[in-house]
Amino acid sequence: MADPGCLAEAEAAGTCPALVLGLNPTLGWRERLRARLAGTGASLWFVAGLGLLYALRIPLRLCENLAAGTSSLISGLIFIFEWWYFHKHGTSFIEQVSVSHLRPLMGGTEHSISEPGSPSRNRENETSRQNLSECKVWRNPLNLFRGAEYRRYTWVTGKEPLTYYDMNLSAQDHQTFFTCDTDFLRPSDTVMQKAWRERNPPARIKAAYQALELNNNCATAYVLLAEEEATTIVDAERLFKQALKAGETIYRQSQQCQHQSPQHEAQLRRDTNVLVYIKRRLAMCARKLGRIREAVKVMRDLMKEFPPLTVLNIHENLLESLLELQAYADVQAVLAKYDDISLPKSAAICYTAALLKTRTVSDKFSPETASKRGLSTAEINAVEAIHRAVEFNPHVPKYLLEMKSLILPPEHILKRGDSEAIAYAFSHLQHWKRIEGALNLLQCTWEGTFRMIPHPLEKGHLFYPYPSCTETADRELLPPFHHVSVYPKKELPLFIHFTAGFCSSTAVIAVLTHQLPEIMGILLKLCPDVY
């Protein structure tokens, strides 16, 4: 059972407790303790080390032996720094310095210099472009409302669920969607253009009211107030309805003038973005308030009326709403259209496909029975679908199986990363729980994926190799109190193991020599061959 205090926090934040927490009874207190100590771990270790040295200063005669033990002290400090640097950056500092600085001095870059048009340079450019696309962040299709959900969570817990990097990306999105070159023609749009660039939330809200004073039909001003000032979903829906009324009027006016000049075409694109955004958020309000069929209708109409805007991934909102209705045939129809080899994948697509195939066999699945008679064709298809989903995003199962606690999802996600796993599990955990035996089948089979891809960073099975940049990007997107999931687990290189052993043995020998010089002298006489 989840912690009652945390349940109260989730209820006050306006979200489902099971989705916010997802705590395992045996792991919950460890996760919470780790989250509290995440920001102070290094400081605590440093203070503990100083306290230990102070307490042992007399027995170890540190003051007398400081000069004699300087080499051991330096070796220990080097090892501690190397360990800290690896855990923070994922690479050895000494190896990095050797490759980056010492190798050029020793002539190690002669063969790495290539002409601009050479094959090696082309391969380097292709690799850099691939790394750039792998680290691209996407707008979370199911992102929450800042005022009604994120801010309420902050009021209750005192924690900020959004990072500055995530909010800065949202500010860039708003400027792209809601502004254009003709904003100077309308004073209210000029004010809103400055509002989207403002970092301070109260200043943005104040600017939105200023825009409404200049033009009572400023749709983007209502959008900003609905997102950031409204403290409940009901208030947000009311403001979005006002934005819809104003947005439809402006959109019709832009349609009539779109062929007059390129500036009018740009204005139409902006007004189209505003209208689609408003209708989508209204559908999400209806979904949160329990009017699911109304939300499904709005989403279907949007996908028919504005098919070029598939980049907004409205179909993922539709999938979640259809799963809530348990309209599995309609879910399969949506997957048939969007789970295509030519279209980008997502955790929602892959795991929903796995859920549908799991649903047909999960209620009767038993590991003991399957080990005796073997898997049926339907069970094999379900297991393969689970393996496919886990290969795409290996972080999701731990959240679905409540082996790792959930937090509020960020406004942006990195596909195949921990941020995408949180966003998916936050909205879809209830759908997996609703189907009897689905989580049991997932628990029995998901780890089998890793046997098919022993080196995921080098070669994948059904997808491209797993990107190596997810940890860095997820740490920017997720709040510091969350313990970021890392895949694959990093192993300490041999060099660090050697450094640890060498420094430790040197320190032990130095301490024994200063504390027990006679015994160490006898040992040296017994081992003359060492010298």
Solvent accessible surface area in square Angstrom, and as a share of the most:
residue,aa,sasa,rsa
1,M,204,0.91
2,A,25,0.19
3,D,50,0.26
4,P,97,0.61
5,G,43,0.41
6,C,20,0.12
7,L,50,0.25
8,A,59,0.46
9,E,56,0.25
10,A,1,0.01
11,E,113,0.51
12,A,36,0.28
13,A,0,0.00
14,G,41,0.40
15,T,18,0.10
16,C,57,0.34
17,P,36,0.23
18,A,46,0.36
19,L,13,0.07
20,V,8,0.05
21,L,18,0.09
22,G,2,0.02
23,L,21,0.11
24,N,41,0.21
25,P,101,0.63
26,T,88,0.51
27,L,53,0.26
28,G,5,0.05
29,W,137,0.48
30,R,116,0.42
31,E,25,0.11
32,R,69,0.25
33,L,86,0.43
34,R,102,0.37
35,A,25,0.20
36,R,175,0.64
37,L,76,0.38
38,A,59,0.46
39,G,74,0.71
40,T,66,0.38
41,G,22,0.21
42,A,73,0.57
43,S,67,0.43
44,L,96,0.48
45,W,194,0.68
46,F,135,0.56
47,V,97,0.55
48,A,60,0.46
49,G,32,0.31
50,L,93,0.46
51,G,41,0.40
52,L,110,0.55
53,L,93,0.46
54,Y,144,0.55
55,A,66,0.51
56,L,66,0.33
57,R,88,0.32
58,I,126,0.64
59,P,80,0.51
60,L,52,0.26
61,R,98,0.36
62,L,58,0.29
63,C,115,0.69
64,E,126,0.56
65,N,28,0.14
66,L,107,0.53
67,A,90,0.70
68,A,65,0.51
69,G,15,0.14
70,T,60,0.35
71,S,76,0.49
72,S,13,0.08
73,L,85,0.42
74,I,89,0.45
75,S,21,0.14
76,G,22,0.21
77,L,103,0.51
78,I,81,0.41
79,F,53,0.22
80,I,103,0.52
81,F,89,0.37
82,E,1,0.01
83,W,113,0.40
84,W,101,0.35
85,Y,33,0.13
86,F,16,0.07
87,H,109,0.49
88,K,126,0.54
89,H,96,0.43
90,G,22,0.21
91,T,52,0.30
92,S,1,0.01
93,F,75,0.31
94,I,57,0.29
95,E,71,0.32
96,Q,77,0.34
97,V,46,0.26
98,S,41,0.27
99,V,90,0.52
100,S,60,0.39
101,H,115,0.51
102,L,87,0.43
103,R,120,0.44
104,P,60,0.37
105,L,148,0.74
106,M,164,0.73
107,G,37,0.35
108,G,23,0.23
109,T,48,0.28
110,E,121,0.54
111,H,183,0.82
112,S,64,0.41
113,I,135,0.68
114,S,21,0.14
115,E,122,0.55
116,P,103,0.65
117,G,63,0.60
118,S,23,0.15
119,P,92,0.58
120,S,38,0.25
121,R,80,0.29
122,N,77,0.39
123,R,146,0.53
124,E,93,0.42
125,N,62,0.32
126,E,103,0.46
127,T,73,0.43
128,S,62,0.40
129,R,148,0.54
130,Q,80,0.36
131,N,72,0.37
132,L,137,0.68
133,S,74,0.47
134,E,42,0.19
135,C,44,0.26
136,K,106,0.45
137,V,29,0.17
138,W,56,0.20
139,R,57,0.21
140,N,4,0.02
141,P,7,0.05
142,L,32,0.16
143,N,10,0.05
144,L,5,0.02
145,F,0,0.00
146,R,26,0.10
147,G,1,0.01
148,A,1,0.01
149,E,5,0.02
150,Y,6,0.02
151,R,65,0.24
152,R,64,0.23
153,Y,19,0.07
154,T,28,0.16
155,W,154,0.54
156,V,63,0.36
157,T,28,0.16
158,G,64,0.62
159,K,82,0.35
160,E,111,0.50
161,P,6,0.04
162,L,13,0.06
163,T,22,0.13
164,Y,124,0.47
165,Y,78,0.30
166,D,0,0.00
167,M,66,0.30
168,N,56,0.29
169,L,26,0.13
170,S,0,0.00
171,A,24,0.19
172,Q,90,0.40
173,D,33,0.17
174,H,20,0.09
175,Q,53,0.24
176,T,97,0.56
177,F,55,0.23
178,F,5,0.02
179,T,22,0.13
180,C,20,0.12
181,D,118,0.61
182,T,5,0.03
183,D,4,0.02
184,F,150,0.62
185,L,107,0.53
186,R,54,0.20
187,P,89,0.56
188,S,2,0.02
189,D,14,0.07
190,T,45,0.26
191,V,30,0.17
192,M,4,0.02
193,Q,44,0.20
194,K,139,0.59
195,A,1,0.00
196,W,7,0.03
197,R,146,0.53
198,E,69,0.31
199,R,186,0.68
200,N,76,0.39
201,P,45,0.29
202,P,87,0.55
203,A,32,0.25
204,R,20,0.07
205,I,25,0.13
206,K,132,0.56
207,A,15,0.11
208,A,0,0.00
209,Y,100,0.38
210,Q,79,0.35
211,A,0,0.00
212,L,25,0.12
213,E,146,0.65
214,L,105,0.52
215,N,49,0.25
216,N,108,0.55
217,N,81,0.42
218,C,3,0.02
219,A,5,0.04
220,T,9,0.05
221,A,0,0.00
222,Y,19,0.07
223,V,1,0.00
224,L,1,0.00
225,L,4,0.02
226,A,0,0.00
227,E,16,0.07
228,E,5,0.02
229,E,64,0.28
230,A,6,0.05
231,T,54,0.31
232,T,53,0.31
233,I,24,0.12
234,V,92,0.53
235,D,47,0.24
236,A,0,0.00
237,E,14,0.06
238,R,129,0.47
239,L,17,0.08
240,F,0,0.00
241,K,111,0.47
242,Q,73,0.32
243,A,0,0.00
244,L,40,0.20
245,K,156,0.66
246,A,3,0.03
247,G,4,0.04
248,E,56,0.25
249,T,48,0.28
250,I,24,0.12
251,Y,31,0.12
252,R,133,0.48
253,Q,103,0.46
254,S,6,0.04
255,Q,77,0.34
256,Q,148,0.66
257,C,42,0.25
258,Q,47,0.21
259,H,155,0.69
260,Q,122,0.54
261,S,31,0.20
262,P,101,0.63
263,Q,95,0.42
264,H,55,0.24
265,E,76,0.34
266,A,20,0.16
267,Q,29,0.13
268,L,26,0.13
269,R,146,0.53
270,R,11,0.04
271,D,8,0.04
272,T,22,0.13
273,N,39,0.20
274,V,6,0.04
275,L,4,0.02
276,V,1,0.00
277,Y,28,0.11
278,I,0,0.00
279,K,39,0.17
280,R,20,0.07
281,R,4,0.01
282,L,21,0.11
283,A,1,0.00
284,M,9,0.04
285,C,0,0.00
286,A,1,0.01
287,R,45,0.17
288,K,73,0.31
289,L,66,0.33
290,G,53,0.51
291,R,89,0.32
292,I,26,0.13
293,R,181,0.66
294,E,81,0.36
295,A,0,0.00
296,V,14,0.08
297,K,132,0.56
298,V,40,0.23
299,M,2,0.01
300,R,83,0.30
301,D,61,0.32
302,L,2,0.01
303,M,38,0.17
304,K,159,0.67
305,E,94,0.42
306,F,20,0.08
307,P,76,0.48
308,P,112,0.71
309,L,39,0.19
310,T,74,0.43
311,V,98,0.56
312,L,38,0.19
313,N,19,0.10
314,I,9,0.05
315,H,18,0.08
316,E,14,0.06
317,N,2,0.01
318,L,2,0.01
319,L,0,0.00
320,E,9,0.04
321,S,0,0.00
322,L,3,0.02
323,L,1,0.00
324,E,41,0.19
325,L,46,0.23
326,Q,95,0.42
327,A,27,0.21
328,Y,32,0.12
329,A,84,0.65
330,D,58,0.30
331,V,0,0.00
332,Q,94,0.42
333,A,63,0.49
334,V,11,0.06
335,L,5,0.03
336,A,80,0.62
337,K,134,0.57
338,Y,21,0.08
339,D,40,0.21
340,D,57,0.30
341,I,169,0.86
342,S,91,0.59
343,L,71,0.35
344,P,87,0.55
345,K,30,0.13
346,S,5,0.03
347,A,0,0.00
348,A,10,0.07
349,I,2,0.01
350,C,1,0.00
351,Y,1,0.00
352,T,0,0.00
353,A,16,0.12
354,A,0,0.00
355,L,1,0.00
356,L,14,0.07
357,K,98,0.42
358,T,0,0.00
359,R,102,0.37
360,T,90,0.52
361,V,17,0.10
362,S,3,0.02
363,D,78,0.40
364,K,172,0.73
365,F,20,0.08
366,S,32,0.21
367,P,56,0.35
368,E,112,0.50
369,T,59,0.34
370,A,12,0.09
371,S,93,0.60
372,K,175,0.74
373,R,134,0.49
374,G,32,0.31
375,L,73,0.36
376,S,49,0.32
377,T,104,0.61
378,A,44,0.34
379,E,9,0.04
380,I,75,0.38
381,N,65,0.34
382,A,0,0.00
383,V,17,0.10
384,E,102,0.46
385,A,10,0.08
386,I,1,0.01
387,H,30,0.14
388,R,52,0.19
389,A,0,0.00
390,V,0,0.00
391,E,6,0.03
392,F,12,0.05
393,N,0,0.00
394,P,8,0.05
395,H,5,0.02
396,V,0,0.00
397,P,0,0.00
398,K,68,0.29
399,Y,0,0.00
400,L,0,0.00
401,L,25,0.12
402,E,44,0.20
403,M,67,0.30
404,K,15,0.06
405,S,23,0.15
406,L,6,0.03
407,I,17,0.09
408,L,3,0.01
409,P,2,0.01
410,P,2,0.01
411,E,3,0.01
412,H,6,0.03
413,I,12,0.06
414,L,0,0.00
415,K,32,0.13
416,R,25,0.09
417,G,0,0.00
418,D,0,0.00
419,S,0,0.00
420,E,5,0.02
421,A,0,0.00
422,I,0,0.00
423,A,7,0.06
424,Y,9,0.03
425,A,0,0.00
426,F,13,0.06
427,S,16,0.10
428,H,1,0.00
429,L,0,0.00
430,Q,50,0.22
431,H,3,0.01
432,W,1,0.00
433,K,89,0.38
434,R,86,0.31
435,I,18,0.09
436,E,129,0.58
437,G,23,0.22
438,A,0,0.00
439,L,38,0.19
440,N,60,0.31
441,L,0,0.00
442,L,0,0.00
443,Q,112,0.50
444,C,61,0.37
445,T,20,0.11
446,W,12,0.04
447,E,102,0.46
448,G,9,0.09
449,T,1,0.00
450,F,58,0.24
451,R,194,0.71
452,M,77,0.34
453,I,9,0.05
454,P,97,0.61
455,H,114,0.51
456,P,13,0.08
457,L,84,0.42
458,E,132,0.59
459,K,156,0.66
460,G,19,0.18
461,H,102,0.46
462,L,101,0.50
463,F,40,0.17
464,Y,172,0.66
465,P,39,0.24
466,Y,8,0.03
467,P,8,0.05
468,S,90,0.58
469,C,27,0.16
470,T,7,0.04
471,E,33,0.15
472,T,97,0.57
473,A,14,0.11
474,D,1,0.01
475,R,125,0.45
476,E,89,0.40
477,L,0,0.00
478,L,3,0.02
479,P,3,0.02
480,P,117,0.74
481,F,34,0.14
482,H,15,0.07
483,H,91,0.41
484,V,9,0.05
485,S,17,0.11
486,V,29,0.17
487,Y,40,0.15
488,P,38,0.24
489,K,142,0.60
490,K,106,0.45
491,E,150,0.67
492,L,62,0.31
493,P,39,0.24
494,L,150,0.75
495,F,73,0.30
496,I,3,0.01
497,H,104,0.46
498,F,135,0.56
499,T,14,0.08
500,A,25,0.19
501,G,42,0.41
502,F,118,0.49
503,C,9,0.06
504,S,58,0.38
505,S,54,0.35
506,T,39,0.23
507,A,36,0.28
508,V,85,0.49
509,I,99,0.50
510,A,21,0.16
511,V,68,0.39
512,L,72,0.36
513,T,56,0.32
514,H,48,0.21
515,Q,51,0.22
516,L,82,0.41
517,P,81,0.51
518,E,141,0.63
519,I,93,0.47
520,M,28,0.12
521,G,25,0.24
522,I,100,0.51
523,L,85,0.42
524,L,86,0.43
525,K,163,0.69
526,L,126,0.63
527,C,63,0.38
528,P,87,0.55
529,D,139,0.72
530,V,108,0.62
531,Y,195,0.74
